[in-house]
Amino acid sequence: MSKMKTHKGLLKRIKLTGKGKVKFKRAFSSHLNSHMSGNKIRKLRKFRTAKGGDVVRLQKMLGTRVVPGDR
């Protein structure tokens, strides 16, 4: 049986932390932000961690163990 391949498109968009959490950038923050409040834009700058519902899917795509985030 062949080896499992990691999803290279996903690897370009996330970062695995030392404890195994998945960090990623929030959506809707790249352009067309002039109508948003400053508070909203500042919140979009922060990274998020993947929650428990995504863990199984991410483990299959990455081929490694993933831990759910804090929130």
LUMLUMDREN-2810 file (N, C-alpha, C; in Angstrom, 1 decimal):
<atoms>
<atom><aa>M</aa><ch>A</ch><at>N</at><xx>0.8</xx><yy>-1.2</yy><zz>0.0</zz></atom>
<atom><aa>M</aa><ch>A</ch><at>CA</at><xx>0.0</xx><yy>0.0</yy><zz>0.0</zz></atom>
<atom><aa>M</aa><ch>A</ch><at>C</at><xx>0.9</xx><yy>1.2</yy><zz>0.0</zz></atom>
<atom><aa>S</aa><ch>A</ch><at>N</at><xx>0.5</xx><yy>2.3</yy><zz>-0.8</zz></atom>
<atom><aa>S</aa><ch>A</ch><at>CA</at><xx>1.3</xx><yy>3.5</yy><zz>-0.9</zz></atom>
<atom><aa>S</aa><ch>A</ch><at>C</at><xx>1.2</xx><yy>4.3</yy><zz>0.4</zz></atom>
<atom><aa>K</aa><ch>A</ch><at>N</at><xx>2.1</xx><yy>5.3</yy><zz>0.5</zz></atom>
<atom><aa>K</aa><ch>A</ch><at>CA</at><xx>2.1</xx><yy>6.2</yy><zz>1.7</zz></atom>
<atom><aa>K</aa><ch>A</ch><at>C</at><xx>1.0</xx><yy>7.2</yy><zz>1.5</zz></atom>
<atom><aa>M</aa><ch>A</ch><at>N</at><xx>0.5</xx><yy>7.7</yy><zz>2.6</zz></atom>
<atom><aa>M</aa><ch>A</ch><at>CA</at><xx>-0.4</xx><yy>8.8</yy><zz>2.6</zz></atom>
<atom><aa>M</aa><ch>A</ch><at>C</at><xx>0.3</xx><yy>10.1</yy><zz>2.3</zz></atom>
<atom><aa>K</aa><ch>A</ch><at>N</at><xx>-0.3</xx><yy>10.9</yy><zz>1.4</zz></atom>
<atom><aa>K</aa><ch>A</ch><at>CA</at><xx>0.3</xx><yy>12.2</yy><zz>1.1</zz></atom>
<atom><aa>K</aa><ch>A</ch><at>C</at><xx>-0.3</xx><yy>13.3</yy><zz>1.8</zz></atom>
<atom><aa>T</aa><ch>A</ch><at>N</at><xx>0.4</xx><yy>14.3</yy><zz>2.3</zz></atom>
<atom><aa>T</aa><ch>A</ch><at>CA</at><xx>-0.1</xx><yy>15.4</yy><zz>2.9</zz></atom>
<atom><aa>T</aa><ch>A</ch><at>C</at><xx>-0.7</xx><yy>16.4</yy><zz>1.9</zz></atom>
<atom><aa>H</aa><ch>A</ch><at>N</at><xx>-1.7</xx><yy>17.1</yy><zz>2.3</zz></atom>
<atom><aa>H</aa><ch>A</ch><at>CA</at><xx>-2.4</xx><yy>18.1</yy><zz>1.4</zz></atom>
<atom><aa>H</aa><ch>A</ch><at>C</at><xx>-1.6</xx><yy>19.3</yy><zz>1.3</zz></atom>
<atom><aa>K</aa><ch>A</ch><at>N</at><xx>-0.8</xx><yy>19.5</yy><zz>0.2</zz></atom>
<atom><aa>K</aa><ch>A</ch><at>CA</at><xx>0.1</xx><yy>20.6</yy><zz>0.1</zz></atom>
<atom><aa>K</aa><ch>A</ch><at>C</at><xx>-0.6</xx><yy>22.0</yy><zz>0.1</zz></atom>
<atom><aa>G</aa><ch>A</ch><at>N</at><xx>-1.8</xx><yy>22.1</yy><zz>-0.4</zz></atom>
<atom><aa>G</aa><ch>A</ch><at>CA</at><xx>-2.5</xx><yy>23.4</yy><zz>-0.4</zz></atom>
<atom><aa>G</aa><ch>A</ch><at>C</at><xx>-2.8</xx><yy>23.8</yy><zz>1.0</zz></atom>
<atom><aa>L</aa><ch>A</ch><at>N</at><xx>-3.2</xx><yy>22.8</yy><zz>1.9</zz></atom>
<atom><aa>L</aa><ch>A</ch><at>CA</at><xx>-3.4</xx><yy>23.1</yy><zz>3.3</zz></atom>
<atom><aa>L</aa><ch>A</ch><at>C</at><xx>-2.2</xx><yy>23.5</yy><zz>4.0</zz></atom>
<atom><aa>L</aa><ch>A</ch><at>N</at><xx>-1.1</xx><yy>22.9</yy><zz>3.7</zz></atom>
<atom><aa>L</aa><ch>A</ch><at>CA</at><xx>0.2</xx><yy>23.2</yy><zz>4.4</zz></atom>
<atom><aa>L</aa><ch>A</ch><at>C</at><xx>0.6</xx><yy>24.6</yy><zz>4.2</zz></atom>
<atom><aa>K</aa><ch>A</ch><at>N</at><xx>0.3</xx><yy>25.2</yy><zz>3.0</zz></atom>
<atom><aa>K</aa><ch>A</ch><at>CA</at><xx>0.6</xx><yy>26.6</yy><zz>2.7</zz></atom>
<atom><aa>K</aa><ch>A</ch><at>C</at><xx>-0.2</xx><yy>27.6</yy><zz>3.5</zz></atom>
<atom><aa>R</aa><ch>A</ch><at>N</at><xx>-1.3</xx><yy>27.2</yy><zz>4.0</zz></atom>
<atom><aa>R</aa><ch>A</ch><at>CA</at><xx>-2.3</xx><yy>28.1</yy><zz>4.6</zz></atom>
<atom><aa>R</aa><ch>A</ch><at>C</at><xx>-2.3</xx><yy>28.0</yy><zz>6.2</zz></atom>
<atom><aa>I</aa><ch>A</ch><at>N</at><xx>-1.6</xx><yy>27.0</yy><zz>6.7</zz></atom>
<atom><aa>I</aa><ch>A</ch><at>CA</at><xx>-1.6</xx><yy>26.8</yy><zz>8.2</zz></atom>
<atom><aa>I</aa><ch>A</ch><at>C</at><xx>-0.2</xx><yy>26.7</yy><zz>8.8</zz></atom>
<atom><aa>K</aa><ch>A</ch><at>N</at><xx>-0.2</xx><yy>26.7</yy><zz>10.1</zz></atom>
<atom><aa>K</aa><ch>A</ch><at>CA</at><xx>1.1</xx><yy>26.5</yy><zz>10.8</zz></atom>
<atom><aa>K</aa><ch>A</ch><at>C</at><xx>0.8</xx><yy>25.6</yy><zz>12.0</zz></atom>
<atom><aa>L</aa><ch>A</ch><at>N</at><xx>1.5</xx><yy>24.6</yy><zz>12.2</zz></atom>
<atom><aa>L</aa><ch>A</ch><at>CA</at><xx>1.4</xx><yy>23.7</yy><zz>13.3</zz></atom>
<atom><aa>L</aa><ch>A</ch><at>C</at><xx>2.2</xx><yy>24.2</yy><zz>14.4</zz></atom>
<atom><aa>T</aa><ch>A</ch><at>N</at><xx>1.6</xx><yy>24.3</yy><zz>15.6</zz></atom>
<atom><aa>T</aa><ch>A</ch><at>CA</at><xx>2.4</xx><yy>24.8</yy><zz>16.8</zz></atom>
<atom><aa>T</aa><ch>A</ch><at>C</at><xx>3.1</xx><yy>23.6</yy><zz>17.4</zz></atom>
<atom><aa>G</aa><ch>A</ch><at>N</at><xx>3.9</xx><yy>23.9</yy><zz>18.4</zz></atom>
<atom><aa>G</aa><ch>A</ch><at>CA</at><xx>4.7</xx><yy>22.9</yy><zz>19.1</zz></atom>
<atom><aa>G</aa><ch>A</ch><at>C</at><xx>3.8</xx><yy>21.8</yy><zz>19.8</zz></atom>
<atom><aa>K</aa><ch>A</ch><at>N</at><xx>2.7</xx><yy>22.2</yy><zz>20.3</zz></atom>
<atom><aa>K</aa><ch>A</ch><at>CA</at><xx>1.8</xx><yy>21.3</yy><zz>21.0</zz></atom>
<atom><aa>K</aa><ch>A</ch><at>C</at><xx>0.8</xx><yy>20.5</yy><zz>20.0</zz></atom>
<atom><aa>G</aa><ch>A</ch><at>N</at><xx>0.9</xx><yy>20.9</yy><zz>18.7</zz></atom>
<atom><aa>G</aa><ch>A</ch><at>CA</at><xx>0.0</xx><yy>20.2</yy><zz>17.7</zz></atom>
<atom><aa>G</aa><ch>A</ch><at>C</at><xx>-1.2</xx><yy>20.9</yy><zz>17.4</zz></atom>
<atom><aa>K</aa><ch>A</ch><at>N</at><xx>-1.4</xx><yy>22.2</yy><zz>17.8</zz></atom>
<atom><aa>K</aa><ch>A</ch><at>CA</at><xx>-2.5</xx><yy>22.9</yy><zz>17.4</zz></atom>
<atom><aa>K</aa><ch>A</ch><at>C</at><xx>-2.3</xx><yy>23.5</yy><zz>16.0</zz></atom>
<atom><aa>V</aa><ch>A</ch><at>N</at><xx>-3.4</xx><yy>23.8</yy><zz>15.3</zz></atom>
<atom><aa>V</aa><ch>A</ch><at>CA</at><xx>-3.4</xx><yy>24.3</yy><zz>13.9</zz></atom>
<atom><aa>V</aa><ch>A</ch><at>C</at><xx>-3.7</xx><yy>25.8</yy><zz>14.0</zz></atom>
<atom><aa>K</aa><ch>A</ch><at>N</at><xx>-2.8</xx><yy>26.7</yy><zz>13.5</zz></atom>
<atom><aa>K</aa><ch>A</ch><at>CA</at><xx>-3.0</xx><yy>28.1</yy><zz>13.5</zz></atom>
<atom><aa>K</aa><ch>A</ch><at>C</at><xx>-3.3</xx><yy>28.5</yy><zz>12.0</zz></atom>
<atom><aa>F</aa><ch>A</ch><at>N</at><xx>-4.3</xx><yy>29.4</yy><zz>11.8</zz></atom>
<atom><aa>F</aa><ch>A</ch><at>CA</at><xx>-4.6</xx><yy>29.8</yy><zz>10.5</zz></atom>
<atom><aa>F</aa><ch>A</ch><at>C</at><xx>-5.1</xx><yy>31.3</yy><zz>10.5</zz></atom>
<atom><aa>K</aa><ch>A</ch><at>N</at><xx>-5.0</xx><yy>32.0</yy><zz>9.4</zz></atom>
<atom><aa>K</aa><ch>A</ch><at>CA</at><xx>-5.4</xx><yy>33.3</yy><zz>9.3</zz></atom>
<atom><aa>K</aa><ch>A</ch><at>C</at><xx>-6.9</xx><yy>33.4</yy><zz>9.0</zz></atom>
<atom><aa>R</aa><ch>A</ch><at>N</at><xx>-7.5</xx><yy>34.4</yy><zz>9.6</zz></atom>
<atom><aa>R</aa><ch>A</ch><at>CA</at><xx>-9.0</xx><yy>34.5</yy><zz>9.4</zz></atom>
<atom><aa>R</aa><ch>A</ch><at>C</at><xx>-9.3</xx><yy>35.0</yy><zz>8.0</zz></atom>
<atom><aa>A</aa><ch>A</ch><at>N</at><xx>-10.5</xx><yy>34.6</yy><zz>7.6</zz></atom>
<atom><aa>A</aa><ch>A</ch><at>CA</at><xx>-11.0</xx><yy>35.0</yy><zz>6.3</zz></atom>
<atom><aa>A</aa><ch>A</ch><at>C</at><xx>-11.5</xx><yy>36.4</yy><zz>6.3</zz></atom>
<atom><aa>F</aa><ch>A</ch><at>N</at><xx>-11.8</xx><yy>37.0</yy><zz>5.1</zz></atom>
<atom><aa>F</aa><ch>A</ch><at>CA</at><xx>-12.3</xx><yy>38.3</yy><zz>4.8</zz></atom>
<atom><aa>F</aa><ch>A</ch><at>C</at><xx>-11.4</xx><yy>39.4</yy><zz>5.3</zz></atom>
<atom><aa>S</aa><ch>A</ch><at>N</at><xx>-10.1</xx><yy>39.3</yy><zz>5.2</zz></atom>
<atom><aa>S</aa><ch>A</ch><at>CA</at><xx>-9.2</xx><yy>40.3</yy><zz>5.7</zz></atom>
<atom><aa>S</aa><ch>A</ch><at>C</at><xx>-8.2</xx><yy>40.8</yy><zz>4.6</zz></atom>
<atom><aa>S</aa><ch>A</ch><at>N</at><xx>-8.4</xx><yy>40.4</yy><zz>3.4</zz></atom>
<atom><aa>S</aa><ch>A</ch><at>CA</at><xx>-7.4</xx><yy>40.7</yy><zz>2.4</zz></atom>
<atom><aa>S</aa><ch>A</ch><at>C</at><xx>-7.6</xx><yy>42.0</yy><zz>1.7</zz></atom>
<atom><aa>H</aa><ch>A</ch><at>N</at><xx>-8.9</xx><yy>42.3</yy><zz>1.3</zz></atom>
<atom><aa>H</aa><ch>A</ch><at>CA</at><xx>-9.1</xx><yy>43.5</yy><zz>0.6</zz></atom>
<atom><aa>H</aa><ch>A</ch><at>C</at><xx>-10.6</xx><yy>43.9</yy><zz>0.8</zz></atom>
<atom><aa>L</aa><ch>A</ch><at>N</at><xx>-11.0</xx><yy>45.0</yy><zz>0.3</zz></atom>
<atom><aa>L</aa><ch>A</ch><at>CA</at><xx>-12.4</xx><yy>45.6</yy><zz>0.5</zz></atom>
<atom><aa>L</aa><ch>A</ch><at>C</at><xx>-12.7</xx><yy>45.7</yy><zz>1.9</zz></atom>
<atom><aa>N</aa><ch>A</ch><at>N</at><xx>-11.8</xx><yy>46.3</yy><zz>2.7</zz></atom>
<atom><aa>N</aa><ch>A</ch><at>CA</at><xx>-12.0</xx><yy>46.5</yy><zz>4.1</zz></atom>
<atom><aa>N</aa><ch>A</ch><at>C</at><xx>-12.4</xx><yy>47.9</yy><zz>4.5</zz></atom>
<atom><aa>S</aa><ch>A</ch><at>N</at><xx>-12.5</xx><yy>48.8</yy><zz>3.5</zz></atom>
<atom><aa>S</aa><ch>A</ch><at>CA</at><xx>-12.8</xx><yy>50.2</yy><zz>3.9</zz></atom>
<atom><aa>S</aa><ch>A</ch><at>C</at><xx>-14.1</xx><yy>50.4</yy><zz>4.6</zz></atom>
<atom><aa>H</aa><ch>A</ch><at>N</at><xx>-15.1</xx><yy>49.6</yy><zz>4.4</zz></atom>
<atom><aa>H</aa><ch>A</ch><at>CA</at><xx>-16.4</xx><yy>49.7</yy><zz>5.0</zz></atom>
<atom><aa>H</aa><ch>A</ch><at>C</at><xx>-16.4</xx><yy>49.1</yy><zz>6.4</zz></atom>
<atom><aa>M</aa><ch>A</ch><at>N</at><xx>-15.3</xx><yy>48.4</yy><zz>6.8</zz></atom>
<atom><aa>M</aa><ch>A</ch><at>CA</at><xx>-15.3</xx><yy>47.8</yy><zz>8.1</zz></atom>
<atom><aa>M</aa><ch>A</ch><at>C</at><xx>-14.7</xx><yy>48.7</yy><zz>9.2</zz></atom>
<atom><aa>S</aa><ch>A</ch><at>N</at><xx>-15.2</xx><yy>48.5</yy><zz>10.4</zz></atom>
<atom><aa>S</aa><ch>A</ch><at>CA</at><xx>-14.7</xx><yy>49.4</yy><zz>11.5</zz></atom>
<atom><aa>S</aa><ch>A</ch><at>C</at><xx>-13.2</xx><yy>49.0</yy><zz>11.8</zz></atom>
<atom><aa>G</aa><ch>A</ch><at>N</at><xx>-12.5</xx><yy>49.9</yy><zz>12.4</zz></atom>
<atom><aa>G</aa><ch>A</ch><at>CA</at><xx>-11.1</xx><yy>49.6</yy><zz>12.8</zz></atom>
<atom><aa>G</aa><ch>A</ch><at>C</at><xx>-11.0</xx><yy>48.4</yy><zz>13.8</zz></atom>
<atom><aa>N</aa><ch>A</ch><at>N</at><xx>-12.0</xx><yy>48.3</yy><zz>14.7</zz></atom>
<atom><aa>N</aa><ch>A</ch><at>CA</at><xx>-12.1</xx><yy>47.2</yy><zz>15.6</zz></atom>
<atom><aa>N</aa><ch>A</ch><at>C</at><xx>-12.2</xx><yy>45.9</yy><zz>14.9</zz></atom>
<atom><aa>K</aa><ch>A</ch><at>N</at><xx>-13.0</xx><yy>45.8</yy><zz>13.9</zz></atom>
<atom><aa>K</aa><ch>A</ch><at>CA</at><xx>-13.2</xx><yy>44.6</yy><zz>13.1</zz></atom>
<atom><aa>K</aa><ch>A</ch><at>C</at><xx>-11.9</xx><yy>44.2</yy><zz>12.4</zz></atom>
<atom><aa>I</aa><ch>A</ch><at>N</at><xx>-11.2</xx><yy>45.2</yy><zz>11.8</zz></atom>
<atom><aa>I</aa><ch>A</ch><at>CA</at><xx>-10.0</xx><yy>44.9</yy><zz>11.0</zz></atom>
<atom><aa>I</aa><ch>A</ch><at>C</at><xx>-8.9</xx><yy>44.4</yy><zz>12.0</zz></atom>
<atom><aa>R</aa><ch>A</ch><at>N</at><xx>-8.8</xx><yy>45.0</yy><zz>13.2</zz></atom>
<atom><aa>R</aa><ch>A</ch><at>CA</at><xx>-7.8</xx><yy>44.6</yy><zz>14.1</zz></atom>
<atom><aa>R</aa><ch>A</ch><at>C</at><xx>-8.1</xx><yy>43.1</yy><zz>14.6</zz></atom>
<atom><aa>K</aa><ch>A</ch><at>N</at><xx>-9.3</xx><yy>42.7</yy><zz>14.7</zz></atom>
<atom><aa>K</aa><ch>A</ch><at>CA</at><xx>-9.6</xx><yy>41.4</yy><zz>15.1</zz></atom>
<atom><aa>K</aa><ch>A</ch><at>C</at><xx>-9.3</xx><yy>40.4</yy><zz>14.0</zz></atom>
<atom><aa>L</aa><ch>A</ch><at>N</at><xx>-9.4</xx><yy>40.8</yy><zz>12.7</zz></atom>
<atom><aa>L</aa><ch>A</ch><at>CA</at><xx>-9.1</xx><yy>39.9</yy><zz>11.6</zz></atom>
<atom><aa>L</aa><ch>A</ch><at>C</at><xx>-7.6</xx><yy>39.7</yy><zz>11.4</zz></atom>
<atom><aa>R</aa><ch>A</ch><at>N</at><xx>-6.8</xx><yy>40.6</yy><zz>12.0</zz></atom>
<atom><aa>R</aa><ch>A</ch><at>CA</at><xx>-5.3</xx><yy>40.4</yy><zz>11.9</zz></atom>
<atom><aa>R</aa><ch>A</ch><at>C</at><xx>-4.9</xx><yy>39.2</yy><zz>12.7</zz></atom>
<atom><aa>K</aa><ch>A</ch><at>N</at><xx>-5.6</xx><yy>38.8</yy><zz>13.8</zz></atom>
<atom><aa>K</aa><ch>A</ch><at>CA</at><xx>-5.1</xx><yy>37.8</yy><zz>14.7</zz></atom>
<atom><aa>K</aa><ch>A</ch><at>C</at><xx>-5.3</xx><yy>36.4</yy><zz>14.0</zz></atom>
<atom><aa>F</aa><ch>A</ch><at>N</at><xx>-4.5</xx><yy>35.5</yy><zz>14.4</zz></atom>
<atom><aa>F</aa><ch>A</ch><at>CA</at><xx>-4.6</xx><yy>34.1</yy><zz>14.0</zz></atom>
<atom><aa>F</aa><ch>A</ch><at>C</at><xx>-5.6</xx><yy>33.3</yy><zz>14.9</zz></atom>
<atom><aa>R</aa><ch>A</ch><at>N</at><xx>-6.2</xx><yy>32.3</yy><zz>14.3</zz></atom>
<atom><aa>R</aa><ch>A</ch><at>CA</at><xx>-7.1</xx><yy>31.5</yy><zz>15.1</zz></atom>
<atom><aa>R</aa><ch>A</ch><at>C</at><xx>-6.5</xx><yy>30.1</yy><zz>15.2</zz></atom>
<atom><aa>T</aa><ch>A</ch><at>N</at><xx>-7.1</xx><yy>29.3</yy><zz>16.1</zz></atom>
<atom><aa>T</aa><ch>A</ch><at>CA</at><xx>-6.7</xx><yy>27.9</yy><zz>16.2</zz></atom>
<atom><aa>T</aa><ch>A</ch><at>C</at><xx>-7.9</xx><yy>27.0</yy><zz>15.8</zz></atom>
<atom><aa>A</aa><ch>A</ch><at>N</at><xx>-7.7</xx><yy>25.9</yy><zz>15.2</zz></atom>
<atom><aa>A</aa><ch>A</ch><at>CA</at><xx>-8.8</xx><yy>25.0</yy><zz>14.7</zz></atom>
<atom><aa>A</aa><ch>A</ch><at>C</at><xx>-9.5</xx><yy>24.4</yy><zz>15.9</zz></atom>
<atom><aa>K</aa><ch>A</ch><at>N</at><xx>-10.8</xx><yy>24.3</yy><zz>15.8</zz></atom>
<atom><aa>K</aa><ch>A</ch><at>CA</at><xx>-11.6</xx><yy>23.8</yy><zz>16.9</zz></atom>
<atom><aa>K</aa><ch>A</ch><at>C</at><xx>-11.7</xx><yy>22.3</yy><zz>16.8</zz></atom>
<atom><aa>G</aa><ch>A</ch><at>N</at><xx>-12.4</xx><yy>21.7</yy><zz>17.8</zz></atom>
<atom><aa>G</aa><ch>A</ch><at>CA</at><xx>-12.5</xx><yy>20.2</yy><zz>17.9</zz></atom>
<atom><aa>G</aa><ch>A</ch><at>C</at><xx>-13.2</xx><yy>19.6</yy><zz>16.7</zz></atom>
<atom><aa>G</aa><ch>A</ch><at>N</at><xx>-14.2</xx><yy>20.3</yy><zz>16.1</zz></atom>
<atom><aa>G</aa><ch>A</ch><at>CA</at><xx>-14.9</xx><yy>19.7</yy><zz>15.0</zz></atom>
<atom><aa>G</aa><ch>A</ch><at>C</at><xx>-14.1</xx><yy>19.5</yy><zz>13.7</zz></atom>
<atom><aa>D</aa><ch>A</ch><at>N</at><xx>-13.0</xx><yy>20.2</yy><zz>13.6</zz></atom>
<atom><aa>D</aa><ch>A</ch><at>CA</at><xx>-12.2</xx><yy>20.1</yy><zz>12.4</zz></atom>
<atom><aa>D</aa><ch>A</ch><at>C</at><xx>-11.0</xx><yy>19.2</yy><zz>12.6</zz></atom>
<atom><aa>V</aa><ch>A</ch><at>N</at><xx>-10.8</xx><yy>18.7</yy><zz>13.8</zz></atom>
<atom><aa>V</aa><ch>A</ch><at>CA</at><xx>-9.6</xx><yy>17.9</yy><zz>14.1</zz></atom>
<atom><aa>V</aa><ch>A</ch><at>C</at><xx>-9.5</xx><yy>16.6</yy><zz>13.2</zz></atom>
<atom><aa>V</aa><ch>A</ch><at>N</at><xx>-10.6</xx><yy>15.9</yy><zz>13.1</zz></atom>
<atom><aa>V</aa><ch>A</ch><at>CA</at><xx>-10.5</xx><yy>14.6</yy><zz>12.3</zz></atom>
<atom><aa>V</aa><ch>A</ch><at>C</at><xx>-10.2</xx><yy>14.9</yy><zz>10.9</zz></atom>
<atom><aa>R</aa><ch>A</ch><at>N</at><xx>-10.8</xx><yy>15.9</yy><zz>10.3</zz></atom>
<atom><aa>R</aa><ch>A</ch><at>CA</at><xx>-10.6</xx><yy>16.2</yy><zz>8.9</zz></atom>
<atom><aa>R</aa><ch>A</ch><at>C</at><xx>-9.1</xx><yy>16.7</yy><zz>8.7</zz></atom>
<atom><aa>L</aa><ch>A</ch><at>N</at><xx>-8.6</xx><yy>17.5</yy><zz>9.6</zz></atom>
<atom><aa>L</aa><ch>A</ch><at>CA</at><xx>-7.3</xx><yy>18.0</yy><zz>9.4</zz></atom>
<atom><aa>L</aa><ch>A</ch><at>C</at><xx>-6.3</xx><yy>16.9</yy><zz>9.6</zz></atom>
<atom><aa>Q</aa><ch>A</ch><at>N</at><xx>-6.5</xx><yy>15.9</yy><zz>10.5</zz></atom>
<atom><aa>Q</aa><ch>A</ch><at>CA</at><xx>-5.6</xx><yy>14.8</yy><zz>10.7</zz></atom>
<atom><aa>Q</aa><ch>A</ch><at>C</at><xx>-5.5</xx><yy>14.0</yy><zz>9.4</zz></atom>
<atom><aa>K</aa><ch>A</ch><at>N</at><xx>-6.6</xx><yy>13.8</yy><zz>8.8</zz></atom>
<atom><aa>K</aa><ch>A</ch><at>CA</at><xx>-6.6</xx><yy>13.0</yy><zz>7.5</zz></atom>
<atom><aa>K</aa><ch>A</ch><at>C</at><xx>-5.8</xx><yy>13.7</yy><zz>6.4</zz></atom>
<atom><aa>M</aa><ch>A</ch><at>N</at><xx>-6.0</xx><yy>15.1</yy><zz>6.4</zz></atom>
<atom><aa>M</aa><ch>A</ch><at>CA</at><xx>-5.3</xx><yy>15.8</yy><zz>5.3</zz></atom>
<atom><aa>M</aa><ch>A</ch><at>C</at><xx>-3.9</xx><yy>16.0</yy><zz>5.6</zz></atom>
<atom><aa>L</aa><ch>A</ch><at>N</at><xx>-3.5</xx><yy>16.1</yy><zz>6.8</zz></atom>
<atom><aa>L</aa><ch>A</ch><at>CA</at><xx>-2.1</xx><yy>16.3</yy><zz>7.2</zz></atom>
<atom><aa>L</aa><ch>A</ch><at>C</at><xx>-1.3</xx><yy>15.1</yy><zz>7.4</zz></atom>
<atom><aa>G</aa><ch>A</ch><at>N</at><xx>-2.0</xx><yy>14.0</yy><zz>7.8</zz></atom>
<atom><aa>G</aa><ch>A</ch><at>CA</at><xx>-1.3</xx><yy>12.8</yy><zz>8.1</zz></atom>
<atom><aa>G</aa><ch>A</ch><at>C</at><xx>-0.5</xx><yy>12.8</yy><zz>9.5</zz></atom>
<atom><aa>T</aa><ch>A</ch><at>N</at><xx>-0.9</xx><yy>13.8</yy><zz>10.3</zz></atom>
<atom><aa>T</aa><ch>A</ch><at>CA</at><xx>-0.2</xx><yy>13.9</yy><zz>11.7</zz></atom>
<atom><aa>T</aa><ch>A</ch><at>C</at><xx>-1.3</xx><yy>14.1</yy><zz>12.7</zz></atom>
<atom><aa>R</aa><ch>A</ch><at>N</at><xx>-0.9</xx><yy>14.0</yy><zz>14.0</zz></atom>
<atom><aa>R</aa><ch>A</ch><at>CA</at><xx>-1.8</xx><yy>14.2</yy><zz>15.1</zz></atom>
<atom><aa>R</aa><ch>A</ch><at>C</at><xx>-2.1</xx><yy>15.7</yy><zz>15.3</zz></atom>
<atom><aa>V</aa><ch>A</ch><at>N</at><xx>-3.3</xx><yy>16.0</yy><zz>15.5</zz></atom>
<atom><aa>V</aa><ch>A</ch><at>CA</at><xx>-3.7</xx><yy>17.4</yy><zz>15.6</zz></atom>
<atom><aa>V</aa><ch>A</ch><at>C</at><xx>-4.5</xx><yy>17.6</yy><zz>16.9</zz></atom>
<atom><aa>V</aa><ch>A</ch><at>N</at><xx>-4.2</xx><yy>18.6</yy><zz>17.7</zz></atom>
<atom><aa>V</aa><ch>A</ch><at>CA</at><xx>-4.9</xx><yy>18.9</yy><zz>19.0</zz></atom>
<atom><aa>V</aa><ch>A</ch><at>C</at><xx>-5.9</xx><yy>20.0</yy><zz>18.7</zz></atom>
<atom><aa>P</aa><ch>A</ch><at>N</at><xx>-7.1</xx><yy>19.9</yy><zz>19.3</zz></atom>
<atom><aa>P</aa><ch>A</ch><at>CA</at><xx>-8.0</xx><yy>21.1</yy><zz>19.2</zz></atom>
<atom><aa>P</aa><ch>A</ch><at>C</at><xx>-7.6</xx><yy>22.3</yy><zz>19.9</zz></atom>
<atom><aa>G</aa><ch>A</ch><at>N</at><xx>-8.0</xx><yy>23.5</yy><zz>19.4</zz></atom>
<atom><aa>G</aa><ch>A</ch><at>CA</at><xx>-7.6</xx><yy>24.7</yy><zz>20.1</zz></atom>
<atom><aa>G</aa><ch>A</ch><at>C</at><xx>-8.3</xx><yy>25.0</yy><zz>21.4</zz></atom>
<atom><aa>D</aa><ch>A</ch><at>N</at><xx>-7.9</xx><yy>26.1</yy><zz>22.0</zz></atom>
<atom><aa>D</aa><ch>A</ch><at>CA</at><xx>-8.4</xx><yy>26.5</yy><zz>23.3</zz></atom>
<atom><aa>D</aa><ch>A</ch><at>C</at><xx>-9.9</xx><yy>26.8</yy><zz>23.3</zz></atom>
<atom><aa>R</aa><ch>A</ch><at>N</at><xx>-10.3</xx><yy>27.6</yy><zz>22.3</zz></atom>
<atom><aa>R</aa><ch>A</ch><at>CA</at><xx>-11.7</xx><yy>28.2</yy><zz>22.3</zz></atom>
<atom><aa>R</aa><ch>A</ch><at>C</at><xx>-12.8</xx><yy>27.2</yy><zz>22.1</zz></atom>
</atoms>
